[in-house]
Amino acid sequence: MPRPLSATIHTAALANNLAVARRRAPNSKIWAVVKANAYGHGLARAFPGLRATDGFGLLDLEEAAKLRELGWAGPILLLEGFFRPTDIDVIDRYSLTTVVHSDEQMRMLEMARLSKPVNIQLKMNSGMNRLGYTPEKFRPAWERARACAGIGQITLMTHFSDADSERGVAEQVATFERGAQGIAGARSLANSAATLWHPSTHFDWVRPGIILYGASPSGLTAAIEGTGLQPAMTLASELIAVQTLAEGQTIGYGSTFVARKTTRIGVVACGYADGYPRVAPEGTPVMVDGVLTRIVGRVSMDMLTVDLTPCQNAGVGSRVELWGANVPIDDVARACGTIGYELMCAVAQRVPVRAE
């Protein structure tokens, strides 16, 4: 019999979250971002819930080809562009759209033999300082792209660094507008946070990612209350043992938890080899038998332990929700000093995953 740990991907939640993004940006088209195997949800599993999008954004050529095999005939955007001339053959074969953020990429397109022009998104570095042309070099890059026979439609894009924080987007928008002044063409600026909270940045395309999976761009559950977003992944297991500790007894490696009184402890079939954070501290939320409680002791490779004090009816076989509708993934991530994105992407291959 397999271990009771599993992850469930909720197709209806994905469809709901895409609809939320569309209501937030009703006059824009949507690139549904499915990089990193749909943020750990599985590209094939996520596709049915997101197929009402206008386009998909991702990084890997193999994932782009998989989308075509799944039957997607619409636009697919390579968010980092391409890396070598042979990649352009794949772009041409599968009719992909690509980001262009450097002269090296521009040069490869100019030299490529293509069956048809490639649509591009010309990226400006407006302050993120990772990829893209500086505002001063943006117009010359656009003019070069416009003169290239291998390039079709040109969309102007940038990426926000602080759309989810107090700093906001005003400075980057001003920088973008300065660099793109007088340049015609569609614009794509808004990530998840900007899609939710900065409607002035929506323009022609928005690029929601994390909100499609029901988590917060800021890492704060309270920030998305009232938006209608629903968690698209549930990680759940069961209690496989119950221990009763006397006052002063400890549990787990390093004896980090010491019982202050007689305490019932549940042992859960989930550990860091399954993708649950080893750094999860005492107090990290978890739900047992429908009752919210907390982790105690150190997370080990295959197991973790929880306080059953508030869970009077819990026993071996009781359901444990590690994150999902009742235990927001952002709350777990915050307790662990990370973000929900990482937890989604870290679910281990050995964990069975199903879609419903």
Stockholm file with secondary structure:
# STOCKHOLM 1.0

chainA/1-356         MPRPLSATIHTAALANNLAVARRRAPNSKIWAVVKANAYGHGLARAFPGLRATDGFGLLDLEEAAKLRELGWAGPILLLEGFFRPTDIDVIDRYSLTTVVHSDEQMRMLEMARLSKPVNIQLKMNSGMNRLGYTPEKFRPAWERARACAGIGQITLMTHFSDADSERGVAEQVATFERGAQGIAGARSLANSAATLWHPSTHFDWVRPGIILYGASPSGLTAAIEGTGLQPAMTLASELIAVQTLAEGQTIGYGSTFVARKTTRIGVVACGYADGYPRVAPEGTPVMVDGVLTRIVGRVSMDMLTVDLTPCQNAGVGSRVELWGANVPIDDVARACGTIGYELMCAVAQRVPVRAE
#=GR chainA/1-356 SS CCCSCEEEECHHHHHHHHHHHHHHSTTSEEEEECHHHHHTTCHHHHHHHHTTSSEEEESCHHHHHHHHHTTCCSCEEETTCCSSHHHHHHHHHTTCEEEECSHHHHHHHHHCCCSSCEEEEEEBCSSSCSSSBCHHHHHHHHHHHHHCTTEEEEEEECCCSSTTSTTCSHHHHHHHHHHTTTCCSCEEEECHHHHHHCGGGCSSEECCCGGGGTCCTTSCGGGGTTSCCCCCEEEEEEEEEEEEECTTCEESGGGCEECSSCEEEEEESCCGGGTCCTTCCTTCEEEETTEEEEEESCCCSSCEEEECTTCTTCCTTCEEEEESSSSCHHHHHHHTTSCHHHHHHHCCTTSCEEEC
#=GC SS_cons         CCCSCEEEECHHHHHHHHHHHHHHSTTSEEEEECHHHHHTTCHHHHHHHHTTSSEEEESCHHHHHHHHHTTCCSCEEETTCCSSHHHHHHHHHTTCEEEECSHHHHHHHHHCCCSSCEEEEEEBCSSSCSSSBCHHHHHHHHHHHHHCTTEEEEEEECCCSSTTSTTCSHHHHHHHHHHTTTCCSCEEEECHHHHHHCGGGCSSEECCCGGGGTCCTTSCGGGGTTSCCCCCEEEEEEEEEEEEECTTCEESGGGCEECSSCEEEEEESCCGGGTCCTTCCTTCEEEETTEEEEEESCCCSSCEEEECTTCTTCCTTCEEEEESSSSCHHHHHHHTTSCHHHHHHHCCTTSCEEEC
//
